């Protein structure tokens, strides 16, 4: 439940399935937006308790509202990662993302 909250994925609690269910199968009547898929990926990363999390272009191909939802989830993830000493490596073109980074590598 903590991972769901950190990832701004409370929509999972409103589904008619539980957190162990398979979701995302459009032919079975349950499809997910790209924003929801990204936030579920963040939940999975938190639950896995890794030492490193890789994020690549997290806000690509999202509308403004979806970007805001994913950005909130990433902000929460970064705070969680700092508290748990998890390294987050993020590739982005979004300057808003890098202003919160401890280190920035320009390529």
C-alpha positions as CSV (number, residue, x, y, z in Angstrom):
1,X,0.0,0.0,0.0
2,X,2.9,2.4,0.7
3,X,4.2,1.8,-2.9
4,X,0.7,2.5,-4.3
5,X,0.7,5.8,-2.4
6,X,4.3,6.8,-3.4
7,X,3.5,6.1,-7.1
8,X,0.4,8.2,-7.1
9,X,-1.5,5.0,-8.2
10,X,-4.5,5.1,-6.0
11,X,-6.6,4.2,-9.1
12,X,-5.5,0.6,-8.4
13,X,-7.6,0.6,-5.3
14,X,-10.7,1.5,-7.3
15,X,-10.5,-1.4,-9.7
16,X,-12.7,-4.4,-9.3
17,X,-9.5,-6.6,-9.0
18,X,-7.1,-6.9,-6.2
19,X,-3.4,-5.9,-6.2
20,X,-2.4,-9.5,-7.3
21,X,-4.6,-9.6,-10.4
22,X,-3.4,-9.4,-14.0
23,X,-4.6,-6.2,-15.6
24,X,-4.1,-4.4,-18.8
25,X,-5.7,-6.9,-21.2
26,X,-8.0,-4.8,-23.4
27,X,-9.8,-7.9,-24.8
28,X,-11.0,-8.7,-21.2
29,X,-12.4,-5.2,-20.8
30,X,-9.7,-3.6,-18.7
31,X,-7.2,-1.3,-20.4
32,X,-4.8,1.1,-18.9
33,X,-3.6,4.5,-19.9
34,X,0.1,5.2,-20.5
35,X,0.2,7.2,-17.3
36,X,-1.3,4.3,-15.3
37,X,1.1,1.9,-16.8
38,X,4.0,4.1,-15.8
39,X,2.7,4.5,-12.3
40,X,2.3,0.7,-12.0
41,X,5.9,0.3,-13.1
42,X,6.9,2.7,-10.2
43,X,4.9,0.6,-7.8
44,X,6.6,-2.6,-9.0
45,X,10.0,-0.9,-8.7
46,X,9.4,0.1,-5.1
47,X,8.1,-3.3,-4.1
48,X,11.1,-5.0,-5.6
49,X,13.3,-2.9,-3.3
50,X,16.2,-2.5,-5.7
51,X,19.5,-0.8,-5.2
52,X,19.2,1.1,-8.6
53,X,16.1,2.3,-10.5
54,X,16.4,3.3,-14.2
55,X,13.9,5.7,-15.7
56,X,13.9,6.5,-19.4
57,X,11.8,9.5,-20.7
58,X,9.1,9.2,-18.2
59,X,7.0,12.0,-19.6
60,X,7.3,11.2,-23.3
61,X,4.0,10.9,-25.2
62,X,1.8,12.0,-22.3
63,X,-0.7,14.8,-22.2
64,X,-0.4,17.6,-19.7
65,X,-2.6,16.0,-17.0
66,X,-0.9,12.6,-17.4
67,X,2.5,14.3,-17.2
68,X,1.5,15.9,-13.9
69,X,0.4,12.5,-12.5
70,X,3.6,10.8,-13.5
71,X,5.8,13.7,-12.3
72,X,4.1,13.6,-8.9
73,X,4.8,9.9,-8.8
74,X,8.5,10.4,-9.7
75,X,8.9,13.2,-7.2
76,X,7.6,10.8,-4.5
77,X,9.8,8.0,-5.8
78,X,12.9,10.3,-5.6
79,X,12.1,11.2,-2.0
80,X,11.6,7.5,-1.2
81,X,14.8,6.6,-3.0
82,X,16.8,9.1,-1.0
83,X,15.3,7.8,2.3
84,X,16.1,4.2,1.4
85,X,19.6,5.0,-0.2
86,X,18.4,3.8,-3.7
87,X,20.2,5.2,-6.7
88,X,17.9,6.6,-9.5
89,X,19.3,7.0,-13.0
90,X,17.0,9.0,-15.2
91,X,17.3,9.9,-18.9
92,X,15.2,12.9,-19.7
93,X,14.9,16.0,-21.9
94,X,12.8,17.7,-19.2
95,X,14.8,20.3,-17.3
96,X,12.2,20.2,-14.4
97,X,13.4,16.6,-13.8
98,X,17.1,17.5,-13.5
99,X,16.7,20.4,-11.1
100,X,16.1,17.9,-8.3
101,X,19.0,15.6,-9.2
102,X,22.1,15.3,-7.0
103,X,24.2,14.9,-10.1
104,X,23.6,15.7,-13.8
105,X,25.4,14.2,-16.7
106,X,24.8,16.0,-20.1
107,X,25.3,13.9,-23.2
